[in-house]
Amino acid sequence: MRRCFVALSALFVASTVLAAGQQKTPGTHGSTPSPAAVLHAGTQLVIVDVVVEDRNGHPVHDLTRDSFNVTEQKQPQTIRNFEEHRSSKPDQAGQTLPPLPPGVFTDYTPVPPDGTLNILLLDALNTPMLSSMFVQKQLLEYVEHERPGTRIAIFGLNQKLYMLQGFTSDPEVLKNVVEHLKPGSSSLLDDPTGSNTDQEKLSDAVAEAGGDAGTFAALKQMEQDAKNAKTQLRVRYTLDAFDAIAHYLANFPGHKNLIWFSGAFPLNILPDPNLNNPFDGVEDNNQEVRETTNLLAQAQVAVYPIDTNGLVTQPMLAASQSGRQYLGNPSVFNADLVKFGSDQDATHMSLEAMAGGTGGRAFYNTNGLADSVSKAMDADSNYYTLTYNPTDHKQDGAFRKIHVGLTGAAKTQGLHLAYRQGYFADDPAHPDKHQDPVTASQPSGAPPVDHAAVAYREAALSRGAPTPEDILFKVRVAPVSASTEDTVAPGNVPDAGGKMKGPYRRYAIDYAAVTRDFSLTLQPDGRRKGEMSFAALVYDSDGNLLNQASKGIALDISPETYKHLGPGARAHLEVSAPARQPSFLRLVVEDVPANRYGVVEIPTAKVSRLPPLAASAAP
């Protein structure tokens, strides 16, 4: 939870070049990051944000450290740090950088040091189109009446995560983004439109025709298997998105509210007694959820799921349903009725689980989505932060239950507390990561695939995704010349499918990154080793990768060199982009062993008309 403002500012005045380092032949910028040992601090610190409300849901202020007690696994803990946060406190100005020259960009996002950040996640992956349209209308109502100074970012999720708007407190900017949203839905949903109309199924046709019961059961099983497979894809994409959000938000100080608009997200597919094999579709996602909630907790993110379906009635009773699928087999009606109830329970339980695991609150069975957003933001803009060092130092991966209580007069007032209920005591040096399903097909002895690391890498490199700030850097981009070229720059790797068409404009890209943000592993002989990578990825408006250039640097630094290591690591790349086609540059700095990134994304239109490099000032 740091903002290396001082180190980043030094990059704008320093001329130090990384003194030690051997260039490495760049490979394809999409390989799985290689594992490496890193140094870890020996003292564990647990951070717990606590929202305290009275019986009417109003925040309670002016409690002191002595008003709280904390236990972990029923063992008393000593509160080391204590701080109250209020939405009514005057906004503190965030640290600012000097004005950047044309063509110079940074991944640093200035935010006030003591303020709650709010993220609206519009989940089209799990939300039918009609519900998405309803969400858009409710959000417009909210942004038109939001409290001045509220800092909000807007993300979108389909099969990938997109950052639609970075943090801003300007209501006109937010209103413009919401007004221009295009409601959509995922093909992985059973009813993408949300119309509840009859869906043509082979099993329904067999039942309507009075077909063989065995054939009906087999078709029903096949259809359910296909549905379960799509659901598991949605679960995987959703958890990957939450992981990426947690990584992105971990670099901002203080508490964050993630308002998640979702229509359906069952984490566990329950047994269906109406199938030949009721357990065929049962999946256990506990390990994946565990990792995701741990990441969110470490980033101080509370999740507030909001069910976009509002008040729901049984779809089989809707006027849009003809009921013909029940004519040949009336017992299916009762089975579908029971299944609908269990699916609703599973969805609500999953929303409650995600909220409870992070200290948030789930909202469902309500049509007042705008009011739910206001309640979520108001609640978590007024909170107390408690920290403690656990008395149990074992990092055995076990779940540690946290209980926060009140003492003295506060204990007798019937106040309600909301906070995360626990955490998994994973050893950071040996995380128990879940493996990708392709691991089973790998050659014997091959290292397991760390799906979480691969998913985070893909998110960091993807067009339109949140731009991580694990590594702070600045970058200068300028055309190499005023003329275009018929070939791409040397060392570039254009898309093999030929999506990028000439002529091309070549850009010079100069990076300057904060050296201290890279992990350098201390060796027995006192040397420090690491690996950094710099990349420039060119995308079209649809997110297709058109071209890329990259440079890797293997670090092997002597103790003497390390003492005098400057604040800035520098690199130079040249990359070609189409001159007559809209395109985007996603500029990436990577700490390879640690799987950490700094990213800036800009449209080439921002730099295509700048003076050529020869006429530009030095970086």
CORMO-V656802 format. One record per helix or strand of 3 or more residues. SS is the DSSP state (a for helix, b for strand). FROM is the first residue (numbers start at 0). LEN is the number of residues. If there is no record, write none. Layout:
{{SS	FROM	LEN} {SS	FROM	LEN}}
This chain:
{{a	4	7} {b	21	3} {b	45	8} {a	64	3} {b	67	5} {b	74	3} {b	78	7} {b	103	3} {b	116	7} {a	128	15} {b	150	7} {b	160	8} {a	170	9} {a	201	7} {a	212	37} {b	255	7} {a	285	13} {b	300	7} {a	314	3} {a	323	3} {a	330	26} {a	368	12} {b	382	6} {b	398	8} {a	407	4} {b	415	3} {b	421	3} {a	427	3} {a	436	5} {a	450	11} {b	472	7} {b	503	11} {a	514	3} {b	527	13} {b	544	13} {a	558	5} {b	567	11} {b	582	9} {b	595	8} {a	603	3} {a	612	3}}
